[in-house]
Amino acid sequence: PYTTLSDLALAMANAPARAQVVRGVAVDSVTREPVNDAMVSLLDSTADPIAMIRTGARGRFTFTATGSGYYAIDVRSIGFKPHTSSWIALGAGELGLRLASRALRLDALGLQRD
């Protein structure tokens, strides 16, 4: 028997959503060193955070998304400018991301005695 395009589309629409793995590394854009202890958020298609994790000493992070769709990654760390990725369409398989944060120059602090 032959499978028509409409049969294939129906089968795909009724297939259960599989979890998608999103992996990445947060690195300093200048030194290319990993950013330790950065807060990384997985954003859903409405830009709401659905998962958060901190990077380890190697700047790595891993999320499991509930299924295909559009997601973004937001990275924040003290001393770096916040970075949000562009929207990522997840389908079958895994997607690896390499995000770079940019150093943020902090103003000098002045101390006064009472």
Summary of the structure (lengths in Angstrom):
residues: 114
radius of gyration: 19.6
end to end distance: 88.7
largest distance: 88.7
contacts: 278
relative contact order: 0.25
helix: 9%
strand: 45%
